[in-house]
């Protein structure tokens, strides 16, 4: 069921149009990722959807009774309250209902024969139970734990929390409210990887609709089943998760480029024909006719999705086979030990990711390898012919007083100015930008300048500390591709799970003061961690057979009984199979209708939308019945196992 719609939305700022003719619909169980470059208007669109901003034209409508939850609206926490009391406030109406139930119990004790009183109590207790009256404390505990607020923090005053903790707590409160439409703007910022993994699992099972703005491709891959792309002033809807959106977008661009090139060839031929034949008496009419046709042609535009950032990393010389060997390394500062017993080896061509909670010692490890800090114990062995390049997440390697141009020129004094400007342009620095001082640059510009510097050093071993910070999705994808094609070795710290998953062939997990190595990407690391949490080693997992099937002692059954039992089992299996097929067919019908309703031409025409909504409701009713039939048949079949 459609619960919200945008109709011909347009937003202008002065003479500039941010976007226009934006049409979309949101289904009751939607999982939508809103993507686009910085400045495209994603946050502005969210503010229109929450009523914080009026669009220049068009409207955003929400069904009656549907509330939209937005994190920016939920950050007004009472600093004098404890964490638990603030979260419990969400359930105040439910708590009051519980108190009324207790009062009714006392009345019933005094008047046990009053049937009306008993009837009222039964109805109120049923409503209380359905609304989560007995489960809300466990909901609070679960989400607080998921967001790294352990039980020993629940009685803390909110005023004593850090800014980051307050932001996370506001998110907890929003999720506890369970609004039917959840609007999230960069929800993965400031969350560590464990919390992100927990949040994904929670949101997958969320009862309402979700629309999320995020630069976290891994998050979008695991949550979204629809992508809204806001770019070049328009909104385009794509089916599937982020990876499917990228593949579909590339295919569309390829087809559009081919159609554009073919049309350009035809236009060129027509123009040449017109030029040659317009002055000839015998062919003038044909040339004029061809020109009129050419003037009326609907010209195809070339695809706009062409990355402007161009990043390349190459090494000047090859390193030795063994690049780095850490043996029983202990790191930290004079007054504090961060991580002990670090032992792993980095070989030529490796892409090693270091992951772990914030403040655990990941950056300290890189600084120790870079000899900025002295090891507290153990050894570091560097391989032969190493040229080490370092990307610092604080971007401190840049002199804030120097201009962008001089930052490059001072390092490469013989490089012609034309080449320096060309290289800076490939990293999206305009003619105005290159005369700015580093101190005047934004975080994203500083990150791109640091990458520019690094790309010109031609090192064969790169150490990178959070290289995707400050970069938008487009720049991250270009960086990822550049590092995939890099002919050297990479050791990097990152919290960007998509970036890690695409690049890493080894994971070093740092937690609880120790480091453990995993020979695979991030998905492999998660699988291994799940096995460890289950108390199984990889070899045990392979050796453990499937859970024993509960068997009926079939030897004790008579032949006739066994035959009858097998027949019933086959019937139930057929019923399960048929129900599954019907569910699949109905789900396909539902998707087709929803897609038709999302068509901008239909979405704004209520005469067409009404019949489609009736058709959708009928299909959804059949789908509910089919699911019930499937569940009954499956439950009955399970009794034979």
Order of alpha helices (4+ residues) and beta strands (2+ residues): beta-beta-beta-alpha-beta-beta-alpha-alpha-alpha-alpha-alpha-beta-alpha-beta-alpha-beta-beta-alpha-alpha-beta-beta-beta-alpha-beta-beta-alpha-alpha-alpha-beta-alpha-beta-alpha-beta-beta-alpha-alpha-alpha-alpha-alpha
